[in-house]
Amino acid sequence: MPGVAVKLYSVFFKLLLKHRLQNLISISASDGLSDSFGVSTRSDESVAAANPSFTDGVATKDIHIDPMTSLTVRIFLPESALSPEPDSLRHKDNYHSQPRSDRRHSYGPNHNSPAPEERNESRRNSYGCNNENLESYGGYAPSAKRSSRKLPVMLQFHGGGWVSGSSDSAANDFFCRRIAKVCDVIVLAVGYRLAPENRYPAAFEDGVKVLNWLGKQANLADCCKSLGNRRVNGVEVKKLNVQGQIVDAFGASMVEPWLAAHADPSRCVLLGVSCGGNIADYVARKAVEAGKLLEPVKVVAQVLMYPFFIGNNPTQSEIKLANSYFYDKPVSVLAWKLFLPEKEFDFDHPAANPLAHNRSGPPLKLMPPTLTVVAEHDWMRDRAIAYSEELRKVNVDSPVLEYKDAVHEFATLDMLLKTPQAQACAEDIAIWVKKYISIRGHEFSY
């Protein structure tokens, strides 16, 4: 059973969350709260400032990618990207001989990497852009004089019951830094629009929009490298010194230098936490539908961490654990009322129940490999397991990792982030994900 501290924290957490949800419901009923621009973070939540230097082995920056909405992404770039040789090759032989507690060091910071002042020696990056403005505050800028690695990209969707949480919250920042290091990937934490200001399908559409933006970034970077200052379909493509990025003649379509230098979108993984798992699954379906239209982006796997699934016919865990820790069923129902449009409110809505009869999209057999993480004391666990079982029936690799004595968000909640169980979960995710993101010929054996 969870400890006394967790139980007490859960009581206060549920009281505060219920109060917030009820306030949002009352305000939404009276004022409407409809806002197409939306909000991606709440003013009363603690946030971690972006740091473009390699603090704790990871550099971060925020990008507002849609001028019409509040949609943002926070990029987490691990310092291992600066190494010309993949860490996986150096540690391949002794990976399994290390104890679990030390395993993460195989994918952590490269302590032999150059000092920050050496990294910033050149004032122009590999795409001819002036990085003087980045150096002024010690931020990392790619350099043409230094070889670098192409790392897989992971799109991460935070939890928060649709109405709270953000890509730059202190807890999410800590979690994404950990994942970036242990998985050796570039993490794009998606700051999708929150409810009730933006109800379904806003958050889901934001997830797809970020996936498309990633593909656009890759294509623009390739175009700029190969064409230089040329005209494409009558439009002049120029390299301008605008925040160290490449833009077209209209000032749009900026190339993000970190992604241009280090991202390999052909090895893309989706990771969703709680309600973010619902978004990740939706984005995976849309990626399957798009097929080659998404190239060079290819979704090779997804990770669903205690997804926020529900349905009209309650499962055994929904009955037995309805009053479980943190996000209990009554509180979660309030969250769904704020997220789904009033006319569409139904627990068998495709956004809520992945096995609903009215689910649209590609057949399950076309879904990417899916790792599902569940907690013993989470009332949503049975439906997540059932979804995984259905995927296995059609030969999709879809294992389940169940953690004993764990609660919903045991690996991502601020209070529980530094527990051994949270660290072990991140390492277990890394082991599975590396099967699908390792360069062919250099995979680990499992």
VEXFI-648230 format. One record per residue (C-alpha): x, y, z; residue in one letter. Coordinates in pm, 1 decimal. Example, Ala and Ser with C-alpha at 12.3 -4.5 7.8 and 13.67 -1.06 7.14 Angstrom:
% VEXFI-648230
r X=1230.0&Y=-450.0&Z=780.0&resn=A
r X=1367.0&Y=-106.0&Z=714.0&resn=S
END
This chain:
% VEXFI-648230
r X=0.0&Y=0.0&Z=0.0&resn=M
r X=114.1&Y=359.9&Z=-60.2&resn=P
r X=278.2&Y=530.4&Z=235.8&resn=G
r X=113.7&Y=767.5&Z=481.0&resn=V
r X=266.5&Y=1073.7&Z=313.2&resn=A
r X=119.6&Y=973.1&Z=-22.0&resn=V
r X=-221.6&Y=912.5&Z=130.4&resn=K
r X=-226.4&Y=1252.0&Z=303.1&resn=L
r X=-102.9&Y=1432.6&Z=-6.6&resn=Y
r X=-369.5&Y=1254.5&Z=-211.3&resn=S
r X=-645.5&Y=1384.5&Z=17.0&resn=V
r X=-533.3&Y=1746.4&Z=-18.9&resn=F
r X=-467.3&Y=1700.0&Z=-391.3&resn=F
r X=-822.4&Y=1576.8&Z=-454.3&resn=K
r X=-978.4&Y=1855.0&Z=-246.2&resn=L
r X=-789.5&Y=2124.1&Z=-435.8&resn=L
r X=-851.6&Y=1963.0&Z=-774.2&resn=L
r X=-1222.6&Y=1920.3&Z=-705.9&resn=K
r X=-1246.1&Y=2284.8&Z=-597.8&resn=H
r X=-1070.1&Y=2397.1&Z=-916.8&resn=R
r X=-1290.1&Y=2182.9&Z=-1139.3&resn=L
r X=-1610.5&Y=2303.9&Z=-975.6&resn=Q
r X=-1498.8&Y=2665.6&Z=-1015.4&resn=N
r X=-1421.2&Y=2608.5&Z=-1381.8&resn=L
r X=-1759.0&Y=2442.5&Z=-1433.3&resn=I
r X=-1944.3&Y=2734.9&Z=-1273.5&resn=S
r X=-1742.3&Y=2994.6&Z=-1465.7&resn=I
r X=-1783.1&Y=2802.5&Z=-1788.3&resn=S
r X=-2159.8&Y=2782.8&Z=-1738.3&resn=A
r X=-2192.9&Y=3157.3&Z=-1673.5&resn=S
r X=-1929.4&Y=3311.3&Z=-1901.4&resn=D
r X=-1877.6&Y=3042.6&Z=-2163.1&resn=G
r X=-1496.2&Y=3067.0&Z=-2139.4&resn=L
r X=-1474.2&Y=3004.6&Z=-2513.1&resn=S
r X=-1143.5&Y=3131.4&Z=-2650.0&resn=D
r X=-995.8&Y=3005.8&Z=-2975.9&resn=S
r X=-647.5&Y=3125.5&Z=-2876.9&resn=F
r X=-677.0&Y=2937.9&Z=-2548.4&resn=G
r X=-439.8&Y=2885.0&Z=-2258.3&resn=V
r X=-168.7&Y=2621.1&Z=-2228.7&resn=S
r X=-75.5&Y=2687.0&Z=-1865.6&resn=T
r X=-251.1&Y=2809.5&Z=-1551.6&resn=R
r X=-122.1&Y=3115.1&Z=-1368.4&resn=S
r X=-135.0&Y=2941.5&Z=-1029.0&resn=D
r X=93.0&Y=2653.2&Z=-1131.6&resn=E
r X=467.7&Y=2653.4&Z=-1073.9&resn=S
r X=674.3&Y=2653.4&Z=-1390.6&resn=V
r X=1041.2&Y=2593.0&Z=-1468.5&resn=A
r X=1211.4&Y=2851.4&Z=-1687.0&resn=A
r X=1372.9&Y=2728.9&Z=-2007.0&resn=A
r X=1752.1&Y=2706.7&Z=-1996.4&resn=N
r X=1936.4&Y=2683.9&Z=-2331.7&resn=P
r X=2258.2&Y=2574.6&Z=-2156.4&resn=S
r X=2321.7&Y=2211.6&Z=-2067.5&resn=F
r X=2210.3&Y=2223.5&Z=-1706.4&resn=T
r X=2199.2&Y=1871.4&Z=-1566.1&resn=D
r X=2294.0&Y=1743.8&Z=-1910.9&resn=G
r X=1988.9&Y=1883.4&Z=-2093.9&resn=V
r X=1929.9&Y=2218.3&Z=-2267.0&resn=A
r X=1577.2&Y=2352.2&Z=-2309.8&resn=T
r X=1397.2&Y=2621.1&Z=-2505.4&resn=K
r X=1033.0&Y=2718.6&Z=-2564.8&resn=D
r X=878.1&Y=2779.8&Z=-2905.4&resn=I
r X=535.4&Y=2922.4&Z=-2983.5&resn=H
r X=460.4&Y=2736.0&Z=-3304.3&resn=I
r X=111.5&Y=2859.6&Z=-3390.3&resn=D
r X=41.5&Y=3236.1&Z=-3402.0&resn=P
r X=-334.1&Y=3170.9&Z=-3397.7&resn=M
r X=-337.5&Y=2970.8&Z=-3072.8&resn=T
r X=-141.9&Y=2931.5&Z=-2748.2&resn=S
r X=12.5&Y=2603.8&Z=-2870.6&resn=L
r X=377.5&Y=2577.1&Z=-2765.1&resn=T
r X=652.2&Y=2317.7&Z=-2741.3&resn=V
r X=946.5&Y=2292.1&Z=-2505.0&resn=R
r X=1250.0&Y=2126.1&Z=-2660.0&resn=I
r X=1469.6&Y=1908.4&Z=-2436.7&resn=F
r X=1807.4&Y=1847.7&Z=-2603.9&resn=L
r X=2037.0&Y=1601.8&Z=-2420.9&resn=P
r X=2407.6&Y=1683.9&Z=-2417.0&resn=E
r X=2480.0&Y=1345.2&Z=-2571.7&resn=S
r X=2369.6&Y=1499.4&Z=-2903.5&resn=A
r X=2705.2&Y=1680.9&Z=-2915.5&resn=L
r X=2897.7&Y=1354.4&Z=-2927.6&resn=S
r X=2992.1&Y=1232.4&Z=-3278.4&resn=P
r X=2973.4&Y=870.8&Z=-3160.3&resn=E
r X=2645.2&Y=725.6&Z=-3029.3&resn=P
r X=2654.7&Y=637.0&Z=-2661.0&resn=D
r X=2476.7&Y=312.4&Z=-2750.4&resn=S
r X=2785.3&Y=192.2&Z=-2937.0&resn=L
r X=3021.5&Y=272.1&Z=-2652.1&resn=R
r X=2803.3&Y=102.3&Z=-2391.3&resn=H
r X=2656.0&Y=-180.8&Z=-2593.1&resn=K
r X=2880.9&Y=-449.7&Z=-2448.4&resn=D
r X=2845.2&Y=-366.0&Z=-2080.7&resn=N
r X=2487.5&Y=-238.7&Z=-2067.0&resn=Y
r X=2335.2&Y=-547.3&Z=-1911.6&resn=H
r X=2623.9&Y=-593.2&Z=-1668.7&resn=S
r X=2540.4&Y=-265.9&Z=-1493.9&resn=Q
r X=2301.8&Y=-256.9&Z=-1198.1&resn=P
r X=1969.1&Y=-83.0&Z=-1256.7&resn=R
r X=2066.5&Y=217.2&Z=-1043.2&resn=S
r X=2364.9&Y=290.0&Z=-1269.7&resn=D
r X=2204.6&Y=204.7&Z=-1599.8&resn=R
r X=2090.6&Y=559.2&Z=-1671.7&resn=R
r X=2452.6&Y=679.6&Z=-1683.7&resn=H
r X=2493.4&Y=503.3&Z=-2018.1&resn=S
r X=2259.8&Y=757.9&Z=-2168.3&resn=Y
r X=2334.6&Y=1059.9&Z=-1955.2&resn=G
r X=2556.1&Y=1359.6&Z=-2021.5&resn=P
r X=2879.1&Y=1312.6&Z=-2210.6&resn=N
r X=3134.8&Y=1430.4&Z=-1956.8&resn=H
r X=3403.9&Y=1438.4&Z=-2226.9&resn=N
r X=3210.5&Y=1690.4&Z=-2433.0&resn=S
r X=3365.4&Y=2034.1&Z=-2487.0&resn=P
r X=3313.0&Y=2313.7&Z=-2241.3&resn=A
r X=3033.3&Y=2561.9&Z=-2315.4&resn=P
r X=3279.5&Y=2830.0&Z=-2426.0&resn=E
r X=3429.3&Y=2588.3&Z=-2677.8&resn=E
r X=3088.8&Y=2486.8&Z=-2805.9&resn=R
r X=3001.4&Y=2848.9&Z=-2872.1&resn=N
r X=3333.3&Y=2932.9&Z=-3037.0&resn=E
r X=3179.0&Y=2973.8&Z=-3379.6&resn=S
r X=2933.5&Y=3255.8&Z=-3433.9&resn=R
r X=2766.9&Y=3089.0&Z=-3726.9&resn=R
r X=2583.4&Y=2756.4&Z=-3721.5&resn=N
r X=2581.4&Y=2486.4&Z=-3987.0&resn=S
r X=2305.0&Y=2665.2&Z=-4177.8&resn=Y
r X=2481.4&Y=3000.1&Z=-4201.9&resn=G
r X=2277.0&Y=3169.3&Z=-3930.1&resn=C
r X=2422.9&Y=3421.9&Z=-3691.3&resn=N
r X=2413.9&Y=3289.0&Z=-3334.7&resn=N
r X=2545.7&Y=3599.7&Z=-3165.9&resn=E
r X=2215.3&Y=3656.8&Z=-2990.8&resn=N
r X=2220.1&Y=3304.2&Z=-2851.7&resn=L
r X=2575.0&Y=3336.9&Z=-2719.4&resn=E
r X=2490.8&Y=3654.9&Z=-2534.1&resn=S
r X=2318.3&Y=3447.5&Z=-2264.1&resn=Y
r X=2531.9&Y=3135.6&Z=-2294.3&resn=G
r X=2280.1&Y=2925.4&Z=-2487.0&resn=G
r X=2380.5&Y=2635.5&Z=-2707.0&resn=Y
r X=2397.1&Y=2695.5&Z=-3082.8&resn=A
r X=2488.3&Y=2426.6&Z=-3340.2&resn=P
r X=2822.3&Y=2482.5&Z=-3512.1&resn=S
r X=2937.0&Y=2382.2&Z=-3858.9&resn=A
r X=3282.9&Y=2309.4&Z=-3718.7&resn=K
r X=3156.7&Y=2036.4&Z=-3489.8&resn=R
r X=3013.2&Y=1701.7&Z=-3593.5&resn=S
r X=2693.4&Y=1606.9&Z=-3414.6&resn=S
r X=2451.8&Y=1321.1&Z=-3374.1&resn=R
r X=2102.1&Y=1279.3&Z=-3505.2&resn=K
r X=1878.9&Y=1169.5&Z=-3220.1&resn=L
r X=1526.9&Y=1023.4&Z=-3226.7&resn=P
r X=1243.4&Y=1260.9&Z=-3139.8&resn=V
r X=983.9&Y=1196.2&Z=-2869.8&resn=M
r X=660.5&Y=1395.8&Z=-2857.8&resn=L
r X=544.9&Y=1413.4&Z=-2495.3&resn=Q
r X=191.0&Y=1504.0&Z=-2389.6&resn=F
r X=153.4&Y=1599.4&Z=-2023.2&resn=H
r X=-127.9&Y=1501.9&Z=-1787.6&resn=G
r X=-350.8&Y=1717.2&Z=-1570.9&resn=G
r X=-705.9&Y=1602.1&Z=-1638.5&resn=G
r X=-746.9&Y=1824.8&Z=-1946.6&resn=W
r X=-772.1&Y=2142.2&Z=-1737.1&resn=V
r X=-427.0&Y=2180.5&Z=-1579.8&resn=S
r X=-62.7&Y=2093.4&Z=-1627.7&resn=G
r X=169.5&Y=2235.5&Z=-1891.1&resn=S
r X=478.0&Y=2156.7&Z=-2095.7&resn=S
r X=684.1&Y=2392.8&Z=-1878.4&resn=D
r X=556.8&Y=2297.4&Z=-1533.7&resn=S
r X=828.3&Y=2214.2&Z=-1282.3&resn=A
r X=718.5&Y=1849.9&Z=-1260.0&resn=A
r X=692.3&Y=1801.7&Z=-1636.8&resn=N
r X=1028.8&Y=1970.9&Z=-1690.0&resn=D
r X=1193.1&Y=1729.4&Z=-1444.1&resn=F
r X=1025.6&Y=1426.7&Z=-1603.6&resn=F
r X=1116.0&Y=1526.1&Z=-1959.9&resn=C
r X=1477.4&Y=1589.8&Z=-1864.3&resn=R
r X=1492.7&Y=1241.5&Z=-1716.6&resn=R
r X=1335.8&Y=1083.2&Z=-2025.4&resn=I
r X=1563.9&Y=1275.5&Z=-2262.9&resn=A
r X=1869.1&Y=1138.6&Z=-2084.0&resn=K
r X=1770.6&Y=777.3&Z=-2020.2&resn=V
r X=1614.3&Y=730.0&Z=-2365.6&resn=C
r X=1879.3&Y=941.4&Z=-2542.9&resn=D
r X=1616.8&Y=1133.0&Z=-2739.9&resn=V
r X=1513.3&Y=1489.8&Z=-2812.3&resn=I
r X=1188.8&Y=1546.4&Z=-2623.9&resn=V
r X=927.3&Y=1787.8&Z=-2756.1&resn=L
r X=689.7&Y=1855.5&Z=-2466.3&resn=A
r X=362.5&Y=1976.1&Z=-2616.8&resn=V
r X=184.1&Y=2264.5&Z=-2448.0&resn=G
r X=-161.4&Y=2193.1&Z=-2587.1&resn=Y
r X=-466.3&Y=2410.2&Z=-2518.8&resn=R
r X=-651.4&Y=2336.0&Z=-2197.2&resn=L
r X=-1021.1&Y=2292.2&Z=-2123.3&resn=A
r X=-1271.9&Y=2440.4&Z=-2069.0&resn=P
r X=-1146.3&Y=2736.4&Z=-2274.2&resn=E
r X=-1086.1&Y=2488.5&Z=-2555.3&resn=N
r X=-1281.8&Y=2166.6&Z=-2539.8&resn=R
r X=-1247.1&Y=1856.5&Z=-2752.2&resn=Y
r X=-1101.2&Y=1829.7&Z=-3014.6&resn=P
r X=-862.5&Y=2123.0&Z=-2953.5&resn=A
r X=-598.9&Y=1930.7&Z=-2753.1&resn=A
r X=-608.3&Y=1640.6&Z=-2999.1&resn=F
r X=-573.4&Y=1872.8&Z=-3298.6&resn=E
r X=-280.0&Y=2044.7&Z=-3127.8&resn=D
r X=-102.5&Y=1710.5&Z=-3100.5&resn=G
r X=-141.2&Y=1645.2&Z=-3473.2&resn=V
r X=-34.6&Y=2002.2&Z=-3549.4&resn=K
r X=294.7&Y=1951.7&Z=-3363.9&resn=V
r X=359.8&Y=1629.2&Z=-3555.1&resn=L
r X=303.6&Y=1812.1&Z=-3883.5&resn=N
r X=522.7&Y=2099.9&Z=-3763.8&resn=W
r X=803.2&Y=1852.4&Z=-3694.0&resn=L
r X=781.8&Y=1725.7&Z=-4052.3&resn=G
r X=778.9&Y=2080.7&Z=-4184.5&resn=K
r X=1090.7&Y=2162.2&Z=-3984.7&resn=Q
r X=1275.0&Y=1863.7&Z=-4129.3&resn=A
r X=1175.3&Y=1949.6&Z=-4486.1&resn=N
r X=1270.2&Y=2316.4&Z=-4447.3&resn=L
r X=1609.3&Y=2227.5&Z=-4302.8&resn=A
r X=1682.3&Y=1990.6&Z=-4591.9&resn=D
r X=1562.3&Y=2248.6&Z=-4841.7&resn=C
r X=1781.8&Y=2524.0&Z=-4698.5&resn=C
r X=2089.1&Y=2302.8&Z=-4686.8&resn=K
r X=2051.8&Y=2191.1&Z=-5047.2&resn=S
r X=1925.5&Y=2508.6&Z=-5212.1&resn=L
r X=2082.0&Y=2796.7&Z=-5023.9&resn=G
r X=1962.1&Y=3132.9&Z=-5157.2&resn=N
r X=1745.2&Y=3014.1&Z=-5444.1&resn=R
r X=1392.7&Y=3048.9&Z=-5568.0&resn=R
r X=1147.3&Y=2763.5&Z=-5514.7&resn=V
r X=817.2&Y=2784.0&Z=-5702.7&resn=N
r X=866.2&Y=3155.2&Z=-5744.2&resn=G
r X=933.2&Y=3216.4&Z=-5372.5&resn=V
r X=1279.0&Y=3328.7&Z=-5270.1&resn=E
r X=1420.9&Y=3129.3&Z=-4980.1&resn=V
r X=1665.5&Y=3337.9&Z=-4781.2&resn=K
r X=1889.6&Y=3286.9&Z=-4481.2&resn=K
r X=1812.1&Y=3574.6&Z=-4250.1&resn=L
r X=1953.7&Y=3664.9&Z=-3911.3&resn=N
r X=1621.3&Y=3649.3&Z=-3730.8&resn=V
r X=1678.8&Y=3491.3&Z=-3389.8&resn=Q
r X=1934.1&Y=3258.9&Z=-3546.3&resn=G
r X=1672.3&Y=3086.6&Z=-3760.5&resn=Q
r X=1601.1&Y=3045.9&Z=-4129.2&resn=I
r X=1285.3&Y=3205.9&Z=-4268.6&resn=V
r X=1131.4&Y=3250.4&Z=-4609.6&resn=D
r X=1083.0&Y=3587.3&Z=-4780.7&resn=A
r X=755.2&Y=3637.2&Z=-4592.8&resn=F
r X=907.6&Y=3588.3&Z=-4247.6&resn=G
r X=725.4&Y=3259.5&Z=-4189.5&resn=A
r X=830.6&Y=2893.2&Z=-4173.7&resn=S
r X=1125.2&Y=2934.5&Z=-3938.9&resn=M
r X=1377.8&Y=2654.1&Z=-3913.1&resn=V
r X=1455.6&Y=2555.1&Z=-3554.4&resn=E
r X=1837.0&Y=2514.4&Z=-3540.5&resn=P
r X=1844.6&Y=2250.1&Z=-3264.3&resn=W
r X=1608.4&Y=2024.9&Z=-3456.6&resn=L
r X=1779.2&Y=2094.4&Z=-3789.5&resn=A
r X=2115.4&Y=1993.4&Z=-3646.3&resn=A
r X=2020.3&Y=1703.1&Z=-3421.1&resn=H
r X=1669.9&Y=1562.8&Z=-3485.6&resn=A
r X=1593.1&Y=1245.0&Z=-3677.5&resn=D
r X=1213.1&Y=1255.5&Z=-3729.5&resn=P
r X=1217.4&Y=916.0&Z=-3901.3&resn=S
r X=1251.8&Y=771.9&Z=-3549.0&resn=R
r X=962.9&Y=942.1&Z=-3372.6&resn=C
r X=802.6&Y=814.3&Z=-3051.7&resn=V
r X=485.6&Y=941.0&Z=-2883.8&resn=L
r X=459.9&Y=944.0&Z=-2504.5&resn=L
r X=141.3&Y=1040.4&Z=-2325.3&resn=G
r X=92.1&Y=1084.8&Z=-1950.8&resn=V
r X=-259.4&Y=1032.5&Z=-1810.3&resn=S
r X=-494.0&Y=1231.6&Z=-2039.6&resn=C
r X=-188.0&Y=1291.2&Z=-2257.2&resn=G
r X=-202.4&Y=918.7&Z=-2331.2&resn=G
r X=-541.0&Y=971.1&Z=-2496.7&resn=N
r X=-386.6&Y=1245.1&Z=-2710.3&resn=I
r X=-86.6&Y=1028.9&Z=-2801.9&resn=A
r X=-312.6&Y=743.8&Z=-2913.6&resn=D
r X=-516.1&Y=983.8&Z=-3128.4&resn=Y
r X=-201.2&Y=1129.6&Z=-3285.6&resn=V
r X=-74.4&Y=777.0&Z=-3356.2&resn=A
r X=-396.9&Y=696.3&Z=-3540.5&resn=R
r X=-370.3&Y=1014.2&Z=-3746.1&resn=K
r X=-8.2&Y=932.6&Z=-3828.2&resn=A
r X=-115.0&Y=589.3&Z=-3955.0&resn=V
r X=-386.7&Y=750.0&Z=-4167.1&resn=E
r X=-145.5&Y=1004.8&Z=-4313.5&resn=A
r X=113.0&Y=743.5&Z=-4404.8&resn=G
r X=376.7&Y=876.2&Z=-4643.6&resn=K
r X=223.3&Y=1222.8&Z=-4637.2&resn=L
r X=402.0&Y=1272.5&Z=-4303.9&resn=L
r X=747.1&Y=1193.1&Z=-4441.6&resn=E
r X=1014.2&Y=1227.1&Z=-4324.4&resn=P
r X=831.7&Y=1183.9&Z=-3991.4&resn=V
r X=762.2&Y=823.8&Z=-3898.2&resn=K
r X=597.2&Y=722.6&Z=-3571.5&resn=V
r X=774.4&Y=400.6&Z=-3475.1&resn=V
r X=624.4&Y=346.9&Z=-3125.9&resn=A
r X=410.0&Y=500.7&Z=-2855.0&resn=Q
r X=409.8&Y=487.4&Z=-2474.4&resn=V
r X=82.5&Y=526.3&Z=-2283.3&resn=L
r X=144.5&Y=600.8&Z=-1915.6&resn=M
r X=-170.1&Y=528.7&Z=-1713.0&resn=Y
r X=-399.1&Y=663.5&Z=-1989.9&resn=P
r X=-715.2&Y=851.5&Z=-1893.2&resn=F
r X=-953.0&Y=592.7&Z=-2041.5&resn=F
r X=-1312.9&Y=548.3&Z=-1927.6&resn=I
r X=-1630.6&Y=387.9&Z=-2061.7&resn=G
r X=-2003.0&Y=349.0&Z=-2001.4&resn=N
r X=-1969.9&Y=-11.8&Z=-1885.6&resn=N
r X=-1748.6&Y=-1.0&Z=-1574.3&resn=P
r X=-1459.7&Y=-242.5&Z=-1541.6&resn=T
r X=-1372.5&Y=-426.3&Z=-1223.4&resn=Q
r X=-1104.4&Y=-172.8&Z=-1128.5&resn=S
r X=-1343.7&Y=117.4&Z=-1194.7&resn=E
r X=-1581.8&Y=-33.4&Z=-940.6&resn=I
r X=-1330.0&Y=-151.5&Z=-683.8&resn=K
r X=-1091.7&Y=146.5&Z=-699.2&resn=L
r X=-1336.9&Y=427.6&Z=-775.9&resn=A
r X=-1217.4&Y=625.0&Z=-471.5&resn=N
r X=-847.8&Y=562.6&Z=-530.4&resn=S
r X=-564.2&Y=809.5&Z=-491.8&resn=Y
r X=-527.3&Y=1149.9&Z=-659.2&resn=F
r X=-749.9&Y=1127.4&Z=-969.8&resn=Y
r X=-1042.1&Y=925.4&Z=-832.5&resn=D
r X=-1341.0&Y=852.6&Z=-1053.2&resn=K
r X=-1576.0&Y=1131.7&Z=-927.1&resn=P
r X=-1307.2&Y=1395.7&Z=-984.8&resn=V
r X=-1219.5&Y=1250.1&Z=-1324.9&resn=S
r X=-1585.6&Y=1263.4&Z=-1430.2&resn=V
r X=-1581.5&Y=1638.0&Z=-1357.9&resn=L
r X=-1274.0&Y=1671.4&Z=-1577.5&resn=A
r X=-1447.0&Y=1491.7&Z=-1863.8&resn=W
r X=-1747.4&Y=1723.7&Z=-1828.4&resn=K
r X=-1516.7&Y=2018.6&Z=-1877.1&resn=L
r X=-1337.0&Y=1860.9&Z=-2172.1&resn=F
r X=-1611.4&Y=1711.3&Z=-2387.7&resn=L
r X=-1867.1&Y=1942.2&Z=-2551.9&resn=P
r X=-2201.4&Y=1921.0&Z=-2372.9&resn=E
r X=-2376.6&Y=1768.3&Z=-2673.0&resn=K
r X=-2106.4&Y=1503.8&Z=-2709.9&resn=E
r X=-2072.5&Y=1404.1&Z=-2345.4&resn=F
r X=-2050.5&Y=1025.9&Z=-2339.6&resn=D
r X=-1802.2&Y=798.5&Z=-2165.7&resn=F
r X=-1794.3&Y=589.9&Z=-2482.7&resn=D
r X=-1679.9&Y=894.0&Z=-2679.2&resn=H
r X=-1381.8&Y=800.8&Z=-2903.1&resn=P
r X=-1163.7&Y=1038.8&Z=-2700.2&resn=A
r X=-1250.2&Y=853.2&Z=-2379.2&resn=A
r X=-1282.0&Y=487.5&Z=-2476.9&resn=N
r X=-1032.3&Y=350.6&Z=-2731.8&resn=P
r X=-1241.7&Y=35.0&Z=-2775.2&resn=L
r X=-1574.4&Y=211.3&Z=-2824.2&resn=A
r X=-1792.3&Y=81.2&Z=-3105.0&resn=H
r X=-1790.3&Y=422.0&Z=-3274.0&resn=N
r X=-1409.7&Y=447.9&Z=-3281.0&resn=R
r X=-1295.2&Y=579.9&Z=-3617.3&resn=S
r X=-958.7&Y=562.9&Z=-3787.1&resn=G
r X=-735.0&Y=279.2&Z=-3902.3&resn=P
r X=-776.2&Y=-80.4&Z=-3782.4&resn=P
r X=-588.3&Y=-172.6&Z=-3466.6&resn=L
r X=-349.6&Y=-398.5&Z=-3658.0&resn=K
r X=-193.5&Y=-90.6&Z=-3819.6&resn=L
r X=-120.3&Y=84.6&Z=-3490.5&resn=M
r X=246.0&Y=130.3&Z=-3390.8&resn=P
r X=403.6&Y=-78.4&Z=-3112.9&resn=P
r X=249.3&Y=39.7&Z=-2786.4&resn=T
r X=390.7&Y=15.9&Z=-2434.9&resn=L
r X=129.9&Y=63.2&Z=-2160.5&resn=T
r X=226.4&Y=160.0&Z=-1806.0&resn=V
r X=-32.7&Y=100.6&Z=-1532.2&resn=V
r X=-44.2&Y=132.8&Z=-1153.3&resn=A
r X=-188.8&Y=-121.2&Z=-911.3&resn=E
r X=-404.4&Y=136.3&Z=-728.0&resn=H
r X=-538.8&Y=317.7&Z=-1034.0&resn=D
r X=-905.6&Y=274.7&Z=-1120.7&resn=W
r X=-827.4&Y=327.6&Z=-1493.0&resn=M
r X=-587.6&Y=34.1&Z=-1513.1&resn=R
r X=-824.5&Y=-237.0&Z=-1641.2&resn=D
r X=-935.0&Y=-44.2&Z=-1949.2&resn=R
r X=-574.9&Y=37.2&Z=-2039.3&resn=A
r X=-484.6&Y=-330.5&Z=-2005.0&resn=I
r X=-785.9&Y=-430.2&Z=-2216.5&resn=A
r X=-673.2&Y=-194.9&Z=-2493.7&resn=Y
r X=-326.1&Y=-348.1&Z=-2482.7&resn=S
r X=-475.4&Y=-696.3&Z=-2504.9&resn=E
r X=-677.1&Y=-601.1&Z=-2813.1&resn=E
r X=-361.4&Y=-472.6&Z=-2980.0&resn=L
r X=-180.2&Y=-798.1&Z=-2904.7&resn=R
r X=-465.5&Y=-996.5&Z=-3059.0&resn=K
r X=-384.4&Y=-833.9&Z=-3393.7&resn=V
r X=-8.2&Y=-891.5&Z=-3351.4&resn=N
r X=90.8&Y=-542.4&Z=-3239.6&resn=V
r X=376.3&Y=-541.7&Z=-2989.9&resn=D
r X=194.0&Y=-403.8&Z=-2686.0&resn=S
r X=337.1&Y=-511.5&Z=-2350.1&resn=P
r X=204.2&Y=-388.0&Z=-2016.9&resn=V
r X=424.7&Y=-270.4&Z=-1732.3&resn=L
r X=230.0&Y=-287.3&Z=-1405.8&resn=E
r X=382.9&Y=-134.2&Z=-1093.5&resn=Y
r X=290.4&Y=-276.5&Z=-755.4&resn=K
r X=173.4&Y=-41.7&Z=-478.5&resn=D
r X=172.9&Y=243.5&Z=-732.4&resn=A
r X=-88.5&Y=515.1&Z=-786.5&resn=V
r X=-201.8&Y=717.2&Z=-1085.5&resn=H
r X=84.6&Y=943.7&Z=-1203.4&resn=E
r X=331.7&Y=767.0&Z=-972.0&resn=F
r X=618.7&Y=848.5&Z=-1212.0&resn=A
r X=520.1&Y=1204.9&Z=-1306.1&resn=T
r X=350.8&Y=1370.7&Z=-1007.2&resn=L
r X=568.4&Y=1635.7&Z=-840.9&resn=D
r X=573.9&Y=1462.2&Z=-502.8&resn=M
r X=667.1&Y=1121.9&Z=-645.5&resn=L
r X=917.0&Y=1216.3&Z=-918.4&resn=L
r X=1226.2&Y=1137.9&Z=-714.2&resn=K
r X=1114.4&Y=799.8&Z=-581.9&resn=T
r X=1304.9&Y=485.5&Z=-688.0&resn=P
r X=987.4&Y=359.0&Z=-853.8&resn=Q
r X=963.7&Y=667.9&Z=-1076.0&resn=A
r X=1327.8&Y=632.0&Z=-1179.5&resn=Q
r X=1282.3&Y=260.5&Z=-1246.6&resn=A
r X=978.3&Y=334.2&Z=-1464.1&resn=C
r X=1177.9&Y=576.0&Z=-1680.4&resn=A
r X=1452.9&Y=318.5&Z=-1722.9&resn=E
r X=1203.0&Y=45.4&Z=-1811.6&resn=D
r X=1048.9&Y=272.3&Z=-2074.5&resn=I
r X=1395.9&Y=340.0&Z=-2216.9&resn=A
r X=1473.2&Y=-31.2&Z=-2247.5&resn=I
r X=1158.7&Y=-94.9&Z=-2451.1&resn=W
r X=1174.1&Y=221.4&Z=-2662.6&resn=V
r X=1532.7&Y=154.8&Z=-2769.9&resn=K
r X=1414.5&Y=-151.0&Z=-2960.4&resn=K
r X=1245.9&Y=82.1&Z=-3205.8&resn=Y
r X=1473.3&Y=386.7&Z=-3213.9&resn=I
r X=1816.6&Y=223.0&Z=-3226.9&resn=S
r X=1997.0&Y=257.3&Z=-3558.6&resn=I
r X=1967.9&Y=-62.5&Z=-3760.5&resn=R
r X=2261.2&Y=-289.1&Z=-3688.7&resn=G
r X=2329.6&Y=-136.1&Z=-3347.1&resn=H
r X=2022.8&Y=-250.3&Z=-3152.9&resn=E
r X=2053.7&Y=-384.6&Z=-2802.6&resn=F
r X=1947.4&Y=-739.4&Z=-2736.5&resn=S
r X=1657.7&Y=-778.8&Z=-2492.1&resn=Y
END
